[in-house]
Amino acid sequence: MPLYAPKGDGTRPTTDRIKETLFNTMQAYVPDAVFVDLFAGSGAVGIEALSRGAKKAYFVDNNREALDCIRKNLEFTKLNDKATVIGRNALDALYEINEPADIIFIDPPYQMGIESDIMREISKRKIVHEDSLIVIEADINTDLSEIENMGYNIYKEKLYKTNKHIFYKCEANTESDNT
């Protein structure tokens, strides 16, 4: 289903092919999940989660045009009743999520360098549980090694030409699978 996208280069939509790979990896976690889409852009990833059976999705972005697109896309897909749109920066928005998340998808602008700050804040807020999955989309050269010292282990890595998805689990419940 074609979705609205913000104009310009302020957002970087996840391609359909990469989105398909992402959801193939997360498929066991999505049904009945609470999904958090940080830096949501058009909302395509969170909407995909809802269309695959997630029970609720939080869409977080602080760009007015992106927020308008998310709302239009939720209306177009008739998924408004399962969505909460938060118009704030990602770190502040974590304080508005008052339930444990099953999946958190973090896709900040490349080179922003905020991934570790967000993971630290997620730990402080305790909005994940032992079976939660946290996914970071980043430039292929982004160093995320600091995150493993925060109580998260890499569950899986997916490397593409210019970017990557790193899947994290809480330390107490991980088995690494790097493919």
N, C-alpha and C positions, 0 to 999 in steps of 0.2 A: 504494500500500500504506500503510495508516494506521500511523504510528509513535508510540511513546510520546514524551511531552514533559514536561519538568520542570514542576511546579506553580508557580503564582505568576507574578510579573512579573520574576523574576531573569534570564530568557532572553527573547529576542524572535525567535520563529521567522520565517524567511524564507517569505513566502507562496508558494503553489504557482505563481501567475502570474509572480511575480518570479523564482522559481527556474527556471521554464521559459525566461524571457528570458535569464537568466544562462547557462544551459547551451547555449542556441542560439548565444550569442556565443562560448563556449569549446569548442564541439563538436569542432573540429579538434585541440585540445590534449588531450582527455580519453583517447582510446584508448591503452592501455599506459602511462598516466601514473602518476607518483608524486604523489599529491595530499595536501596538508597543509591541514587544516581547523582553523584557530586560533579559539578561542572557540566550540567546536563545538556547545554546547547539547545538542540531542537527537541530533546527528550526521547530521541529514537531508541536508545539502549533501554531506558526504563519502560518505554512503551512495548518494546519487544519482550521484556520480562513479563509484563502484564499479559500480553497476548499468548505467552507460553505457560500461563497459570499462576504467576505470582499473585498473592492476595492483595498486596498493597505496594505502592511505590512512592517514594519521596523524590521529588525533582528539585535540585538545588542549583541555582545560578544567580548571579548578581547583575547580569546584563539585561536591560529592559527589553531589547529586541528578542533576545533568547527566551525570556519569560513569556512574551507574547506568542512566540512560536510554540512553546511547550503547551500553553493553554489552547491554542488553535488545534494543535495535533491531538490533544486529549479529547477535545470536543469532536473533532473529525473521526476519531477512532472509538468514540463513545465509551471512554475509559475514565471519565472524570470522577466517578463515584469511588474509584480505587486509588485515587491519586491525591497527594498533597504537594503543592508547589510552594517552595520557600524562596523568596527573593532576597537572599543575603549572601555574603561570602561564605565559603565552605566551612571555615573554622567556626564562625558564629552560628551557622545553621545547625551544626551538630547539637547545639543546646536546645533546639526545637524538636528534635526527634526523641520522643519519650517512650520508645519501646525498643526491644532488642532487634537488631537487623540480622537477617539471615545472609544477605549478600550486600556488600558495599562496593560500588564501582566508582573508582577515582580516576578521572581523566582531565587533569589540569592542563592549561596551555604548556606546551613543551618549553623547557628551559626556565620555567617559573621557579622550580626548586622547592616546592611546597609539600611534596609527598611525605617527607619525614615528619613535618609539623602536623600534618593531618593524621598520620598514624599515631603520633603521640597523643593527640587530642582524642582520638577514638578510644585509646586505652584509658585516659582520664575519665571520659564520659561513661565508660563501661556499657556501650550500646551494642556490643557483640557478645556472643555466647560461645561455648566450646565448639560448636559445629558451624560457626559463621565462616563465610568465605569472603575475603577482601581481595579485590582485583585492582591493580594499578595498570593503566595504560600510559606508557612513556616513550620518549624517543629511545631508539636502540642503544644510544651511548649514555643514557642517564644511569648514574651510580646510585643504586638503592640499597647498598650493603648495610648501611646504618640501621635499617628497619629490622634486620634480624636480631639486633641487640635490644629490641623493645618487647620481646616476648612473642614474636611472630616468626614462623618458619615458612620457607618457600614450599608450597605444595606442588606447584607446576609452573613452568615457564613456556611461553609461546613466543618465538622470535620470528619477526617478519623482516622485510627489506629495510624499512626505516623506523619501525617501532616495535614494541614488545608488550605483552601482557604478562604480568607477574601475579600469580595466585598465592595468597597467603592464608594460613590457618593459625589459630592461636597455638602457642608452643606445646601445650599439653596434649594436643590431638592432631598430630601431623605425621604423615609418611610422605617423603619426598618422591615426586614423579616428574622428572625433567625430560620433557619431550618436545 
